[in-house]
Amino acid sequence: MSKEDDNKAVVVKWFTHFWGEICNLDVVNEIAAPDILLKYSLHEPRRGHADIKAFMTDFRAAFPDLQFGATADLIAEGDFVVGQWEGGGTHTGPAFSDFLIGSLPAATGRKMRFTGTTVLRVVDGKIVEEIGLDDGVTALTQLGLLKAA
């Protein structure tokens, strides 16, 4: 297999076990670099294993049915892998204050479903960066944090 194929395999595992229907946080220790950077437009940047695990633990507590999945084949070049995805969940859990624009009170029952594109950098089999651009306007409007015009 090529370097690009190896990197795609790492990203598939990450998308499946971190962002998929069931989250296994052991995958963070296994395939994320110790100082991994996770950065999306809806959230403050997160760095390192403990911070990434806390982010996902809180996100999944607030949205217990949270899951994301690929909508196109991955594209890889050198250390970079790009993926398109769609996902979301229903806010039935505790209050959630991780969105840059504001907080959700507990259990609003609101659903969000949105899309995005993510660029991951994989070095020596470890994800060192995950930087994504998501359709935050759609998600935040669905959650009631933004009002439609």
N, C-alpha and C positions, 0 to 999 in steps of 0.2 A: 504494500500500500504506500501511497505517497504521503508526504507531510500533510498536504491539504486533506486527504482522506482521513488520516489519523486525527487531525484537528476537528473535522466534522464529527467524527465518532465521539470525541470528548464533548462537543456542544450538544449532540443528540442526547447523550447521557445527562447533561446538565438540564436541558429543557424538559426531559422526561421526569427526572427525580427531584428537581428543585422547583420548576415552574409547572409541572404536570398536575394531574388530578390528585395524586398522593405525593406529599413532600417527604423526602427522607433527608434530613439535615446532615447525615453522615457524608453525603456527596460533597458537601462544602470542604470537609477535611481531605477528602479523596482527590478532588480535581480542581479545587480553587487554590490559587497562590495565597500564601499567608496574608499578603497586603492587597488582595483583590479590591478593585474599585468597581462599585455598582452604581450607575448613574442613569436615572430616567427623569424626564421632564416634570413628572408629577411629584417627585419626592426629593428630599435632600440627598446628596451623594452619601453613600455608605462605603466604608473601607474596613477590610479585615474580616476574618472568620467570625468573630464574636458579634460584630456589628451587623453582618449579613444575616447571621442566624437570628438575631433579635428582630431585625426587620421582617423576615419571613414569618417568624413565630407570631408577631403582632398582626401582620397582614392577614394571615390565615385564621387567627382567632376572631378578627373582625369580619372576615369573609370566609366562613368555613367551607364553602363550595368553590373557592377560588381555583381556577385552572386556566392555563394557556396552552395553545397548541399551534403547530406550524401550519401555514397556509401556502407555502411554496417550498421548493427544494432549497437547501442551503447552498450558498455560494462561498467558495474559499479561495484565497490567494495569499500565499506566504503564511504569516502568523494570524491572519484575519479571517473570520467566518461571519457571514451576514445571514440573518434569518428574518423572515416575515412571520408574523403571528397574529392570532386573535384570541381573546379570552375575556375573563371577567369573573364576576361572582355576585352573590347577594349579601348585603350587609345585615347579618342577623346576630352578630356578636357584640363585643364591648365597643365602647367609643373608640374612634380611630383618629389620631391627630397627626398622621404622617404626611398628609397632603400639604403641599406648599401653600395652597390657597386657603386652607381652613380645616376645621375638624368636623367629624361626624359625631353626633350623640349616639349613645348605644342603640343597637338593634333598630335601625330605621326601616329595614325591610326593602330598601331600594336596591335595584339591580343595576349593574354596569356591565356593558359588553362593548369592547373597543378593539382597535387594531394597532399595530406598531411594527417597527423595524429595529432590529438590534444588531450591533456590531460587537463581536467578541474578539479579543486578542488572546491567543493560546500560545504559550511558550513552554517548550519541554513538557507537553502534556498537561499543563496547568492553565486555567483561565486566570489571566492577570487583569483583564478589564472586560466589563459588560456595560456598554453605553448604548442606550436606546432612546428612540424618539417615538412617543406614543400619542394617540389621538386623545389627549387629555381633555380637550373641550367636550368631546362626546361623553367621556367618563364622568367628568365633573358636573355636566348638565344633568345626566341621568341620576346622579347622587344628590342633586339639588343644591350644590355648592356654587354653580353658575346658573343664571337665569337666561333662558332663550329670549332673543329680541322680539 
